């Protein structure tokens, strides 16, 4: 019985993990531009 169940479990785990791995983060949001010399935030850029 475990020989028949193992491929099903592996296929299910692969199917569920592939969706998580293929998800990409988007640049949408508020970003800070940082000054190279001072290291302080110069401005905020909103991307939508």
C-alpha positions in Angstrom: 0.0 0.0 0.0 2.8 2.5 0.8 4.3 1.8 -2.6 1.2 3.1 -4.3 0.7 6.0 -1.9 4.3 7.4 -2.1 4.1 8.6 -5.7 0.8 10.3 -5.0 2.3 12.1 -2.0 5.4 13.2 -3.9 3.3 14.5 -6.8 1.0 16.4 -4.4 4.0 18.0 -2.7 5.6 18.9 -6.0 2.4 20.5 -7.3 1.9 22.6 -4.1 5.5 23.7 -3.9 5.8 24.7 -7.6 3.2 27.4 -7.1 5.1 28.9 -4.2 8.4 28.8 -6.0 7.0 30.4 -9.2 5.5 33.3 -7.4 7.6 36.5 -8.0 7.6 39.6 -6.0 6.4 42.7 -7.8 7.9 46.2 -7.6 4.6 47.7 -6.5 4.9 49.7 -3.3 6.8 52.6 -1.8 10.5 52.6 -2.3 13.2 54.8 -0.8 16.1 56.2 -2.7 19.2 56.3 -0.5 22.0 58.9 -0.8 25.3 57.1 -1.5 27.4 59.5 0.5 25.2 60.1 3.6 23.2 56.8 3.6 20.0 58.7 4.3 16.7 58.5 2.4 16.6 61.2 -0.2 13.0 60.6 -1.5 10.2 58.1 -1.6 9.0 56.7 -4.9 5.5 55.1 -5.2 5.0 52.5 -7.9 1.5 51.3 -8.6 
